Amino acid sequence: MLSLRGLSVGFRRYAGLLRREEVTRLSGLTLDLRPGEVLAAVVSAICGRPDPARAARVLAHAIKKARDA
């Protein structure tokens, strides 16, 4: 079984010439996947921005890391 507890995804992005802001796309995700179960995540780029897709990539990396441990 694969278990994730309290996974959060955030990153910094430029919000102007010299200012950066912290963006949280996923907060407090907890899930359990048993053998034979499938997790599907559907994300889209909003106005061409890749933020949700970036969060999905981080989530996929966390799941792979947990599975390989």
C-alpha positions as CSV (number, residue, x, y, z in Angstrom):
1,M,0.0,0.0,0.0
2,L,1.2,3.5,-0.8
3,S,0.3,6.2,1.8
4,L,0.9,9.9,1.6
5,R,0.2,12.1,4.6
6,G,0.0,15.9,4.6
7,L,1.6,16.5,1.2
8,S,1.9,20.1,0.2
9,V,3.2,21.6,-3.0
10,G,4.3,25.2,-3.2
11,F,6.9,27.2,-5.1
12,R,8.1,30.8,-5.5
13,R,7.5,32.8,-8.7
14,Y,8.3,36.3,-9.8
15,A,5.5,38.8,-9.2
16,G,7.2,41.7,-10.7
17,L,10.7,42.9,-11.5
18,L,12.2,42.4,-8.0
19,R,9.4,40.7,-6.0
20,R,8.8,37.0,-5.6
21,E,5.7,35.4,-4.0
22,E,5.0,32.0,-2.5
23,V,2.3,30.1,-4.3
24,T,0.6,27.0,-2.7
25,R,-1.1,24.7,-5.2
26,L,-1.7,21.7,-3.0
27,S,-2.1,21.6,0.8
28,G,-2.5,18.8,3.2
29,L,-3.1,15.9,0.8
30,T,-3.6,12.6,2.5
31,L,-4.3,9.4,0.5
32,D,-3.9,5.6,0.6
33,L,-3.6,3.5,-2.5
34,R,-4.0,-0.2,-2.2
35,P,-2.7,-2.7,-4.8
36,G,-4.9,-2.5,-7.9
37,E,-6.2,1.0,-7.2
38,V,-5.4,3.8,-9.6
39,L,-5.0,7.5,-8.9
40,A,-5.8,9.9,-11.7
41,A,-5.2,13.6,-11.5
42,V,-6.5,16.0,-14.2
43,V,-4.9,19.4,-14.4
44,S,-5.0,22.2,-16.9
45,A,-3.0,25.3,-17.5
46,I,-5.0,28.3,-16.6
47,C,-4.5,31.1,-19.2
48,G,-1.4,29.3,-20.4
49,R,0.2,29.3,-17.0
50,P,1.8,26.0,-16.0
51,D,1.2,26.2,-12.2
52,P,-1.3,23.3,-11.8
53,A,0.8,21.1,-14.1
54,R,3.9,21.9,-12.0
55,A,2.0,20.8,-8.9
56,A,1.0,17.6,-10.6
57,R,4.6,16.9,-11.5
58,V,5.7,17.4,-7.9
59,L,2.9,15.1,-6.7
60,A,3.9,12.4,-9.2
61,H,7.5,12.6,-8.0
62,A,6.4,12.3,-4.4
63,I,4.4,9.2,-5.2
64,K,7.3,7.6,-7.1
65,K,9.7,8.4,-4.3
66,A,7.4,6.8,-1.7
67,R,6.8,3.8,-3.9
68,D,10.5,3.2,-4.4
69,A,11.4,3.6,-0.7
